């Protein structure tokens, strides 16, 4: 018969873990609202849930909530693509191509640096495994997609996933804080086509965007719950149709559940997984942010766009997180979203073949 002490040590049910994590995230968001921090509905929950997870508390994220959050944010961002804004984005195709080339070069360079730094400290890994691990850990792309590609190449997927998770949180926290504290926000405000919530139009938009997410998922595309609704609402807005805005409270809730899904990745085991590896990823991420800032300055000079907008469009962060940052800080949402979407698609298509060309043939 199990003892009472063993019963006490039994982890709480999954539903209670999810609810407790959401309450913690909500409290952290409220605190950030009081402190007037940037992106309170995202940064507060990310930090609170991350620290709680690393402390060993039973945090948990429910995948349907995360999918719903991505669905909401994708639908809201697509409403910014009015006909005039779409024409502006289309005229920047050459800058987007340069940004894609920059992302591939920067990710490959970071992977080479990781390989050189850790070759001596990871003798247990065969050279081919280490190359695959460092290459896909350095690549600028979605964490889940890069982890899947690295598995096919024979890499250490736990190190790849850890690198992308850590980099995403560093970028998501550091760039908004830097932009707000320096006053570089609200400089490139592009309003959505409609600010009024029309519940009839909102219901129709919800059905259409759900169909878009389902279709993208059936086709096996990356980030289907984000890209599907984004493409649907962008297509509607491009034709001058504005069914409804997305309620602000729903957008805030979406940011919170996305933040929770990021924070729960940082378990206690995560902290003890190759500390030298995590330290090098953190240092490299900061260096990449600095390099992207310089690259954004060059693009700003060539295009005439705001430097802050191009920083978010070219930074090594995730598409949803950087687009949310642009939306909240009013920094050229359509341009940032277009840069990030095109880069994501290109990186997913080209990262694998580039690895084959660089390493497998050699």
VEXDREN-2710 file (C-alpha; in Angstrom, 1 decimal):
% VEXDREN-2710
k/r/px/py/pz
1/UNK/0.0/0.0/0.0
2/UNK/1.6/3.4/-1.0
3/UNK/2.6/5.6/1.9
4/UNK/1.1/9.1/2.5
5/UNK/4.5/10.6/1.7
6/UNK/4.6/8.9/-1.7
7/UNK/1.0/10.2/-2.4
8/UNK/2.1/13.7/-1.5
9/UNK/5.0/13.5/-4.0
10/UNK/2.7/12.4/-6.8
11/UNK/2.5/15.2/-9.4
12/UNK/-0.8/17.0/-9.7
13/UNK/-3.1/16.1/-12.6
14/UNK/-2.3/17.6/-16.0
15/UNK/-5.4/19.9/-15.9
16/UNK/-4.4/21.4/-12.6
17/UNK/-0.8/21.9/-13.9
18/UNK/-2.1/23.8/-16.9
19/UNK/-4.5/25.9/-14.9
20/UNK/-1.8/26.7/-12.3
21/UNK/0.6/27.7/-15.0
22/UNK/-2.0/30.0/-16.6
23/UNK/-2.7/31.7/-13.3
24/UNK/1.0/32.3/-12.8
25/UNK/1.3/33.7/-16.3
26/UNK/-1.7/36.0/-15.7
27/UNK/-0.3/37.3/-12.4
28/UNK/3.1/38.0/-14.1
29/UNK/1.3/39.9/-16.9
30/UNK/-0.6/41.9/-14.4
31/UNK/2.7/42.8/-12.6
32/UNK/4.2/43.9/-15.9
33/UNK/1.2/46.1/-16.7
34/UNK/1.8/47.8/-13.3
35/UNK/5.5/48.3/-14.1
36/UNK/4.8/49.5/-17.7
37/UNK/7.1/46.9/-19.3
38/UNK/7.0/46.3/-23.0
39/UNK/4.8/43.4/-24.2
40/UNK/3.4/42.7/-20.7
41/UNK/1.2/39.9/-21.9
42/UNK/4.2/38.1/-23.4
43/UNK/7.4/39.0/-21.5
44/UNK/5.9/38.6/-18.0
45/UNK/4.5/35.1/-18.7
46/UNK/7.6/34.0/-20.5
47/UNK/9.9/35.0/-17.6
48/UNK/7.6/33.7/-14.8
49/UNK/6.9/30.4/-16.4
50/UNK/10.5/29.9/-17.4
51/UNK/11.8/30.5/-13.9
52/UNK/9.1/28.3/-12.4
53/UNK/9.9/25.5/-14.8
54/UNK/13.6/25.7/-14.1
55/UNK/12.8/25.6/-10.3
56/UNK/11.1/22.3/-10.8
57/UNK/7.5/23.5/-10.4
58/UNK/4.9/21.4/-12.3
59/UNK/4.2/23.8/-15.1
60/UNK/2.4/22.7/-18.3
61/UNK/1.1/24.0/-21.5
62/UNK/-1.9/22.8/-23.5
63/UNK/-1.2/22.5/-27.2
64/UNK/-4.8/23.6/-28.3
65/UNK/-4.4/26.8/-26.4
66/UNK/-1.1/27.5/-28.1
67/UNK/-2.6/26.8/-31.5
68/UNK/-5.5/29.1/-30.7
69/UNK/-3.1/31.8/-29.7
70/UNK/-1.2/31.5/-33.0
71/UNK/-4.5/31.4/-34.9
72/UNK/-5.6/34.7/-33.2
73/UNK/-2.3/36.5/-33.8
74/UNK/-2.1/35.3/-37.4
75/UNK/-5.6/36.5/-38.2
76/UNK/-5.0/39.9/-36.5
77/UNK/-1.7/40.5/-38.4
78/UNK/-3.3/39.7/-41.8
79/UNK/-5.7/42.7/-41.4
80/UNK/-2.8/45.1/-41.8
81/UNK/-2.3/44.1/-45.4
82/UNK/-4.4/46.8/-47.1
83/UNK/-4.0/47.3/-50.9
84/UNK/-1.7/50.3/-50.3
85/UNK/0.5/48.4/-47.8
86/UNK/0.6/45.3/-50.0
87/UNK/2.0/47.5/-52.9
88/UNK/4.7/48.8/-50.5
89/UNK/5.7/45.3/-49.4
90/UNK/5.8/44.1/-53.0
91/UNK/8.1/46.9/-53.9
92/UNK/10.6/45.6/-51.3
93/UNK/11.0/42.2/-52.8
94/UNK/14.7/42.8/-53.4
95/UNK/15.3/43.7/-49.7
96/UNK/13.4/40.6/-48.6
97/UNK/15.7/38.5/-50.9
98/UNK/18.8/40.2/-49.3
99/UNK/17.3/39.5/-45.8
100/UNK/16.9/35.8/-46.7
101/UNK/20.5/35.5/-47.9
102/UNK/21.6/37.3/-44.7
103/UNK/19.7/34.9/-42.5
104/UNK/21.2/31.8/-44.2
105/UNK/24.7/33.3/-44.0
106/UNK/24.4/34.4/-40.4
107/UNK/23.0/31.0/-39.3
108/UNK/25.7/29.1/-41.1
109/UNK/28.4/31.3/-39.6
110/UNK/27.0/30.9/-36.1
111/UNK/26.9/27.1/-36.6
112/UNK/30.6/27.2/-37.7
113/UNK/31.4/29.1/-34.5
114/UNK/29.6/26.6/-32.3
115/UNK/31.4/23.8/-34.1
116/UNK/34.8/25.4/-33.5
117/UNK/34.1/26.2/-29.8
118/UNK/32.7/22.8/-28.9
119/UNK/34.8/20.4/-30.9
120/UNK/37.3/20.0/-28.0
121/UNK/34.7/19.9/-25.3
122/UNK/32.4/17.2/-26.9
123/UNK/34.8/14.5/-27.9
124/UNK/32.0/11.9/-27.3
125/UNK/30.2/13.2/-30.4
126/UNK/31.5/12.0/-33.8
127/UNK/32.5/14.9/-36.1
128/UNK/29.6/14.4/-38.4
129/UNK/27.1/14.4/-35.5
130/UNK/28.7/17.6/-34.1
131/UNK/28.6/19.3/-37.4
132/UNK/24.9/18.5/-37.9
133/UNK/24.1/19.6/-34.3
134/UNK/26.0/22.9/-34.5
135/UNK/24.7/23.7/-38.0
136/UNK/21.0/23.3/-37.2
137/UNK/21.4/24.9/-33.8
138/UNK/22.8/28.0/-35.5
139/UNK/20.2/28.1/-38.3
140/UNK/17.6/30.9/-38.1
141/UNK/14.3/29.1/-38.3
142/UNK/11.5/27.6/-36.3
143/UNK/12.6/25.6/-33.3
144/UNK/10.4/22.5/-34.1
145/UNK/11.3/22.6/-37.8
146/UNK/15.0/22.9/-37.2
147/UNK/14.9/20.1/-34.6
148/UNK/13.1/17.8/-37.1
149/UNK/15.6/18.6/-39.8
150/UNK/18.5/18.0/-37.4
151/UNK/17.1/14.6/-36.4
152/UNK/17.1/13.5/-40.1
153/UNK/20.8/14.6/-40.3
154/UNK/21.8/12.6/-37.2
155/UNK/22.3/15.5/-34.8
156/UNK/21.8/15.7/-31.1
157/UNK/18.2/17.0/-31.2
158/UNK/18.1/17.9/-27.5
159/UNK/21.0/20.4/-28.0
160/UNK/19.4/21.8/-31.1
161/UNK/16.0/22.3/-29.4
162/UNK/17.7/23.9/-26.3
163/UNK/19.6/26.3/-28.5
164/UNK/16.5/27.5/-30.4
165/UNK/14.4/27.8/-27.2
166/UNK/17.1/29.8/-25.4
167/UNK/17.7/32.1/-28.4
168/UNK/14.0/32.7/-28.9
169/UNK/13.5/33.8/-25.3
170/UNK/16.6/36.1/-25.4
171/UNK/15.5/37.8/-28.6
172/UNK/11.8/38.1/-27.5
173/UNK/12.8/39.7/-24.1
174/UNK/15.9/41.8/-25.0
175/UNK/14.7/43.6/-28.2
176/UNK/11.4/44.9/-26.9
177/UNK/13.0/46.2/-23.7
178/UNK/15.8/47.9/-25.7
179/UNK/13.3/49.5/-28.1
180/UNK/11.1/50.8/-25.3
181/UNK/13.8/52.1/-23.0
182/UNK/15.5/54.0/-25.8
183/UNK/12.1/55.4/-26.9
184/UNK/12.3/53.8/-30.3
185/UNK/8.7/52.7/-30.6
186/UNK/5.6/54.1/-32.2
187/UNK/7.8/55.4/-35.1
188/UNK/6.3/53.5/-38.0
189/UNK/2.6/53.0/-37.1
190/UNK/0.5/51.3/-39.7
191/UNK/-3.1/51.0/-38.6
192/UNK/-5.2/47.9/-39.3
193/UNK/-7.8/48.2/-42.0
194/UNK/-10.5/48.3/-39.3
195/UNK/-10.4/48.8/-35.5
196/UNK/-14.1/48.1/-34.8
197/UNK/-15.2/44.6/-33.8
198/UNK/-18.2/43.5/-35.8
199/UNK/-19.3/40.2/-34.3
200/UNK/-21.0/38.9/-37.5
201/UNK/-17.9/39.6/-39.6
202/UNK/-15.7/38.3/-36.9
203/UNK/-17.6/34.9/-36.9
204/UNK/-17.2/34.6/-40.6
205/UNK/-13.5/35.5/-40.4
206/UNK/-13.1/32.9/-37.6
207/UNK/-14.6/30.2/-39.9
208/UNK/-12.5/31.2/-42.9
209/UNK/-9.2/31.4/-40.9
210/UNK/-10.0/28.0/-39.3
211/UNK/-10.3/26.5/-42.7
212/UNK/-7.0/28.1/-43.7
213/UNK/-5.3/26.6/-40.7
214/UNK/-6.8/23.2/-41.4
215/UNK/-5.7/23.3/-45.0
216/UNK/-2.1/24.3/-44.1
217/UNK/-2.0/21.5/-41.6
218/UNK/-3.3/18.9/-44.1
219/UNK/-0.6/20.1/-46.5
220/UNK/2.0/19.6/-43.8
221/UNK/3.2/23.2/-43.8
222/UNK/5.2/24.8/-41.0
223/UNK/3.3/26.8/-38.4
224/UNK/-0.1/26.0/-39.9
225/UNK/-2.1/27.7/-37.1
226/UNK/-0.2/31.0/-37.7
227/UNK/0.4/31.0/-41.4
228/UNK/-3.1/29.7/-42.4
229/UNK/-5.1/32.5/-40.7
230/UNK/-2.5/35.1/-41.7
231/UNK/-2.8/34.2/-45.4
232/UNK/-6.6/34.2/-45.2
233/UNK/-7.0/37.6/-43.6
234/UNK/-4.2/39.1/-45.6
235/UNK/-6.0/37.9/-48.8
236/UNK/-9.2/39.4/-47.6
237/UNK/-7.6/42.7/-46.7
238/UNK/-5.7/43.0/-49.9
239/UNK/-9.0/43.1/-51.7
240/UNK/-10.2/46.0/-49.6
241/UNK/-12.6/43.9/-47.5
242/UNK/-12.6/44.5/-43.8
243/UNK/-15.0/42.1/-42.0
244/UNK/-14.0/42.9/-38.4
245/UNK/-11.1/43.7/-36.1
246/UNK/-9.8/41.1/-33.6
247/UNK/-10.8/42.0/-30.0
248/UNK/-7.9/43.4/-28.0
249/UNK/-8.6/41.1/-25.0
250/UNK/-8.4/38.1/-27.3
251/UNK/-5.1/39.3/-28.7
252/UNK/-3.7/39.7/-25.2
253/UNK/-4.9/36.2/-24.2
254/UNK/-3.2/34.8/-27.4
255/UNK/0.1/36.5/-26.4
256/UNK/-0.1/34.9/-22.9
257/UNK/-0.7/31.3/-24.1
258/UNK/2.1/31.6/-26.7
259/UNK/4.4/32.8/-23.9
260/UNK/3.4/29.9/-21.7
261/UNK/4.2/27.4/-24.5
262/UNK/7.7/28.9/-24.7
263/UNK/8.3/29.1/-20.9
264/UNK/7.5/25.4/-20.2
265/UNK/10.4/24.3/-22.4
266/UNK/12.9/25.4/-19.6
267/UNK/12.7/22.4/-17.3
268/UNK/15.2/21.7/-14.5
269/UNK/16.9/19.3/-16.8
270/UNK/17.3/22.0/-19.3
271/UNK/19.5/24.0/-16.9
272/UNK/21.8/21.1/-16.4
273/UNK/22.1/20.2/-20.1
274/UNK/25.6/21.2/-21.3
275/UNK/26.0/24.5/-19.4
276/UNK/28.9/25.4/-21.7
277/UNK/26.6/24.8/-24.7
278/UNK/23.9/27.1/-23.4
279/UNK/26.4/29.8/-22.5
280/UNK/27.8/29.8/-26.0
281/UNK/24.4/30.0/-27.5
282/UNK/23.4/32.9/-25.3
283/UNK/26.6/34.8/-26.1
284/UNK/26.2/34.0/-29.8
285/UNK/22.6/35.2/-29.8
286/UNK/23.6/38.6/-28.4
287/UNK/26.2/38.8/-31.1
288/UNK/23.7/37.9/-33.8
289/UNK/21.3/40.6/-32.5
290/UNK/24.1/43.2/-32.8
291/UNK/25.0/42.0/-36.4
292/UNK/21.3/42.2/-37.4
293/UNK/21.2/45.7/-36.0
294/UNK/24.0/46.7/-38.3
295/UNK/22.4/44.9/-41.3
296/UNK/19.1/46.6/-40.6
297/UNK/20.9/50.0/-40.7
298/UNK/22.2/49.2/-44.1
299/UNK/18.8/48.1/-45.3
300/UNK/17.2/51.3/-43.8
301/UNK/19.7/53.4/-45.8
302/UNK/18.9/51.5/-49.0
303/UNK/15.1/51.4/-48.6
304/UNK/14.2/54.5/-46.6
305/UNK/12.3/52.5/-44.0
306/UNK/12.7/52.8/-40.3
307/UNK/15.7/51.0/-38.8
308/UNK/13.6/49.6/-35.9
309/UNK/11.1/48.0/-38.4
310/UNK/13.9/46.3/-40.3
311/UNK/15.6/45.2/-37.1
312/UNK/12.4/43.3/-36.2
313/UNK/12.2/42.0/-39.7
314/UNK/15.7/40.6/-39.8
315/UNK/16.3/39.7/-36.1
316/UNK/16.9/36.0/-35.3
317/UNK/13.6/35.7/-33.5
318/UNK/10.4/33.8/-34.2
319/UNK/7.8/35.0/-36.7
320/UNK/4.9/35.2/-34.2
321/UNK/7.0/36.8/-31.5
322/UNK/8.6/39.5/-33.7
323/UNK/5.3/40.3/-35.4
324/UNK/3.6/40.7/-32.0
325/UNK/6.5/43.0/-31.0
326/UNK/5.9/45.1/-34.1
327/UNK/2.1/45.2/-33.5
328/UNK/2.4/46.3/-29.8
329/UNK/5.2/48.8/-30.3
330/UNK/3.7/50.1/-33.6
331/UNK/6.7/49.4/-35.8
332/UNK/5.6/48.6/-39.3
333/UNK/3.6/45.4/-38.8
334/UNK/3.2/44.4/-42.4
335/UNK/6.8/44.9/-43.3
336/UNK/8.0/42.9/-40.3
337/UNK/5.5/40.1/-41.0
338/UNK/6.4/39.9/-44.7
339/UNK/10.1/39.7/-44.0
340/UNK/9.6/37.1/-41.3
341/UNK/7.2/34.9/-43.3
342/UNK/9.3/35.0/-46.5
343/UNK/12.4/34.2/-44.4
344/UNK/10.7/31.3/-42.7
345/UNK/9.6/29.7/-45.9
346/UNK/13.0/30.2/-47.6
347/UNK/15.0/28.9/-44.6
348/UNK/12.8/25.8/-44.3
349/UNK/13.3/25.0/-48.0
350/UNK/17.0/25.8/-48.2
351/UNK/18.6/24.9/-44.9
352/UNK/18.6/21.2/-45.5
353/UNK/20.0/21.3/-49.1
354/UNK/22.6/23.8/-47.9
355/UNK/23.7/21.4/-45.2
356/UNK/24.0/18.6/-47.7
357/UNK/26.2/20.8/-49.9
358/UNK/28.4/22.0/-47.2
359/UNK/29.0/18.9/-45.2
360/UNK/27.5/15.6/-46.5
361/UNK/29.3/15.8/-49.9
362/UNK/32.5/16.7/-48.1
END
